[in-house]
Structure formats: structure tokens, C-alpha cells
Amino acid sequence: MASSASETTRTPLYGERAIAEAELICFDNPRPGRPYEVAIELPEFTCLCPFSGYPDFAVLRLLYQPGPRVVELKAIKLYVNSYRDRTISHEEVANRILDDLVAACDPVWMQLEADFHPRGNVHTVVRVSHGSRQPC
């Protein structure tokens, strides 16, 4: 039985389109003269293991002191979701996400912790940072 064009071609769902078009968006820091910290937790991070192809799951914890710009929350959610089909190591993904965030919002200080769920009795946590933390 031959398949029709409608069976082989599919329009991406709105969420798939939003993730595919994801960009890190920042806005002006509303309190540029005041040292403060922002904590963001992203509990549903997923990427693919570069060795097995199996999915890796992690909780991402971002803590940062804003510089001139603050990262927009929906934008970071969509950006992080864009990794779900990427083949990348734990170490590289933590560093790449930090590099992209630093490039987008130029923080005074930023730390990213990628806490991966155990697999094969091994629990991995990768912490990367940028800048010098200031007292708040």
C-alpha cells in the first residue's frame, strides 16, 4: 500500500517550532548598581549520550549575579530544551550552555551546575563558572 503525502509529511507542532527557533533573550538589568543573585532551576534537561545514544537527564541549576542584562526565563527554557536531541557529553554541554549564557547577558558572575541522573550506578555533577562572585 502506497503512503500518501499526508502520512510522510508532518507539520511541526508549535512547541517543536518554538524550540527549533529558540534564542537566548536578555533584558536590561532593572537594578544595575545593586549586587544581587538570580537562581534558576531547570529540572527536565535532556540530551543524548555521545557513546550509547541513550538519553541523559539532568537538573540544571543556574546561579548568577547580573551585569548589564538579565536572561529571560521562557527564552532559557526553550534554549535548554533545544538540547534534547543533541549528542553531547555531560562536560561539554555544561560548558557550552555557560558560554552561551555569558555571551548573551555578560554576568558579573555565573555558575551552572548540571546534576545528571545516575546511570549504571554512576552519578555525575558538572559545575562550571565564570567571573568573580561579589558579596550581596
N, C-alpha and C positions, 0 to 999 in steps of 0.2 A: 504494500500500500504506500503510495507516494505521500509525502508530507506536504502540507500547504505552507505558504509563506508565513501565515499567522502562527504556525506551530514552530517554525525555526527562527523567527524574528520576534524579539520581545522588546517593548519599550521599557527602559529602566524605571524602577519605582522612584517616587520623589525622594526618598531617603538615600537611595543609591546615587541619584544625581547630586544631591547636596554634599554627600561625602566625596564624590569624584571632583567636585568643584571647590572643595574646602581650601580656604586660605586663612592664615593667622591674621586676625584683625585686632588692632590695638586702638585705644583712645587715649586722649591726653589725661595725664595723672591729675586728678582733681586737687591733690594736696602735695605739689612738688617740693615744698620746703619742709615737709614733716616726714621723718623716718617712720615707716610702718611696714608691716609684713602682710602678705596675702598668702593664704593656704588654700590649695585646690586639690581635691582627691578625685581621681578618675578610676572607679573600681572595676570597669569592664574592658580593660585594654586587651587586645588580641593581635598577635602577629603569627607568622609561620616559622617553625624551626628550620634553619637552613640545612640541617643534616637529615632530618626524618620527613619533613614536610607536615608534621603534625602541628596542630595549633598550640601556641603558648599563650597562657592567660596571666595577667598581672594586674596589680593595683598600682597606679601611678600616683605619687604624692609630690606635688609641686609646692615649694615654699619660696617666696621671693620678696625682695624689697624693690618696689618700683623705682625706675628712673623717670624719664620724661613720659613714658607711656605704660598703660595697663592693658593686659591681654583680655579680650572679650570672651566671656565664658562659652557661648554657643560656638564660636569660632574654634576654640581649643578642643571642644568636644568633637566637632566634625573632623578637625585635623587629626586628632588621635585615632578616630575611627577609620581614617584612611589607611592605617597600617594593617588592618585585619586580613588582607590578602597578600601582604608583602612578606617575602622570605628574608629574614634578618635576625642576627644574633641578639641575645639579651644586651650584651655590652654595646654593640653598635646602635641599637635602637635608642637606648638611654642617651648616648652621646649625641645622636642626630637630633632627637627631639629637643634636647637642651640647646644645641647650636641654633636650631631654627627659632626657638623662643627668644634667645638672646639677640639674634639678628632682628627679630620683629619688634621687640619692646625695649631693648637696651636697659636692662635692670641694673640697679646698684649691686645687687647680689641675688643669685638664684641657685637653688638646689633642687634636683629631681631625683626621686627615689623610685626605682622600678622593682617592685616586690612580686616576683614570679611565683605562681603556684607550684608546689612540689611536683616533680615528675621523676619516677624511678628512684624515689627516696632521696632526691636532691632538691633542696630549696635554695634559690638564688635571689640575692638582693643586690642591685647595682645602684650606687649613689654617685652622682656627678654634680659638680658645682662650678659656678662662675662668679668672679668678683670677690669682694670682701664684705662680710656681714657687718652692719653697723648697729650700734645699740639703739633700741626703740624707746 
